């Protein structure tokens, strides 16, 4: 009986030691407002990135009034926040040449540097509809996280910006195996 107990204790200790040896996977947890009853619109993952889009429960990825997007760029470390913001803006201008970029807030000296900005586009080269996006980009230890919420409006209201700034800034990093 004593040998069985010692063997069981050894197996438990080995399992604990092995689990600590496993690499922790970092994720950014955002609590999206429940009022929209979000559902998964798409989830695309490659070796380099993961992109998840969410829409309100009664809408589709093809036809939405508000959409949330979470993008993690795996292995991207020490990316300057101005560079991340400007690269995002340049990508937007490729399909929306009249898009306007506005920096809202940033902290490049934080443990996890971040930037909050908006891009407002009156139209697109392939679509006459307006779209405005509020971005929150934050540097993790393992990846760069670019998140945004978009609506089909020419401009974002100050109430919209205030509400979503609180949502994004209350996000937190969580680790799992």
N, C-alpha and C positions, 0 to 999 in steps of 0.2 A: 504494500500500500504506500509506504514511504517513497519507494522508487517511482511509482506512478505519479505521486504528488510532485516530486522533484522534476520529473519529466514535463509535467503540465506547466509548472512554474517556468522552466527553461523555455518552453514553446511560447508562453505568453511574453516573456522578456525578449525573446528573439523577434517575435511579431512586433512588439513595441519599438525595438531598435530598428527593425526593417522599415517600419512606417515612418520613422523620423528621417531615414535615409532617402525616402522618396522625395522627389522635388515637389515643392508646393506650387500650385498654379494660382496665379493672381487674377482676380476679376474686379471690375469696378461695379459696385452695386448701386443702382439708381432706383429710388422708390417713385415710380411714375404715378401721378394722381389717379386715384381709383374712379373718379367721376366719369372717365372715358371708357371704362370697362375694356381695357386694352386686350388685343389678341395678336398673336404672331402673324405677321404678314409675310416675312421671308427670313430665312436663316441661311447664310452662305458662308462656308468656311473653306479656307485653303491653308497651306502650310504657312503662308505669310500673314494672313489676316482672317478676321471673323467679323461679319456684318449681320446685324439683326435689325429688322424693321418691324415696328409695331403700329397698329392702327386701332381706332375705336372698334368695339365689338360689332357694331352695325355697319361698318364700312369695309372696303376691300383695298388691297394694295394698288389696284388700278384706279379706284375712285375713292378719294379720301378728302376730308376737310382739315385734318390735322394728322401728322405722322411723326413718330419718334424713330430715330436711327442711332444705333450704337455700333461703332466701329473700333476694333482693337487691331493695331498693327503690331504683330508679334516681333519681339526682338528689337524694336525701335527704342533706343535709350538715349538720354541726354539730348533730346531734340529741343532746340530753342523755341520758345512759344511764339515769338514773332515769325519765325520761319514756318511753323505749322499753320499759323493763321494766314500768312501771305500765300502759302501753297494752296490752301483751301480756297482762298479768294480767286487765285489765278485759274483754278479748275472751274469755279463757278462762272467766271467771265468767258470761258470758252464756249458756253452755251447761252449765257446771259450777258452780252457785252455792256449793257447799261446797269449792271449790278453795282450796288454801293456797299462798301465795307465800313463798319463802325466798330471800333474797339470800345468795349464797355468797361472791362476791368481785367487786371491780370496780376499775378504774383509769381515772378520768375525766381524768387529767392526761397520759396516755400520748400519743404521736404519733397513734395510732389508739385513742381511748378504747373501752373494752369493759366488759361486765358479764356475769357468770355467775350464773344463778339457777335454781331449780327451781319447778315448779308441780305439785302433787300433788292429784289429784282422785279422791275415793272413787267417784263416779259422775257421770253426765251426765243432763240433762233428757230426752234421747231414747235413753239407753243406760245400763243398770245396771252395766256393766263399769267397772272402775277404769282410770285411765291417769295416768302420771306422766311429766313431761318435764324434761329438763335443757337449758336454753337458754344459748347463747353469742351475744351481740349485739355487733358491733364496727362502728365507724364507719370507712368507707373514705374516700378522697379524692373519689370520684365517687358512692358509694352507701352505704346502710346495709345491713348483712348480719345477718340473724337466722337462726340455725341451731339445730336441736335434735334430740335423740334421745329417743324415747319408748318406754316399755314398758307393758304392761297390768298394772300393779301399783299398789297404793294408795300405796306409798312407794318412794323410791329408796334403795338400800343405800349405805353409805359407800364400799364397793368399786366400785360402779357409778359413783358420782360421781367418785371418784379417777381411774378409768380414762378416763372421757370428758372430764374436765377436762384431762388430758394431751393427749388427741386434739385438743380445740378450741384449747387454748393453743399448740399447736405448728403451727397453721395459719399460712399466710403469704399476703401479697398478691403476685400475679403480674400482669404486664401483657402484653397481646398486641394485635395490630392486628386 
